């Protein structure tokens, strides 16, 4: 049983969908399970650890850019995307730190 992140009730598998993800080695395709909550009827997608929600690049690529800002990135992306990731991360950090107070 997979609990719903909304209400904690049981969720049932209703299908799957393909998702592209960009890694350092190129583009990969994953099969993501779709789940529906038996109580609130909301649909959720079961994401593996290698995916950041709403991002197309693998989490290790994003982590490399954010954690090593002074080194040359091996991620095949333009500078604007790398800057967007850094800004996104700083926004999320301030939300997590100040949003929980």
C-alpha positions, 0 to 999 in steps of 0.5 A: 500500500502506498499512502496518499501524500494528501490524506494518508489513505490508500492509493491504487495504480491506475496506469503509467506514463512515459517521461523523458529525463536528461542526464549527463549521458544524454536523454533517457525515458522512464515509466512513471506510475500514476496512482489515484487516492481512494479517498480524495480521488486525486491523481499522483505520480510516483517519482524516483529519486533521480527526478526533481518534480517539474524539472527535465534534468536528472537530480544529480545534474542539478545538484552538481550545478548548485553544489559546485558553483565555481567549477565548470559544469559537465551538464549539457545546458546553457548558462541561462538554465544553470542560473535559473536552477541556482535561483530556483534552489535559493528560492526553495531554501528560503521557503523551507527555512522561513516557511517552517517558522 
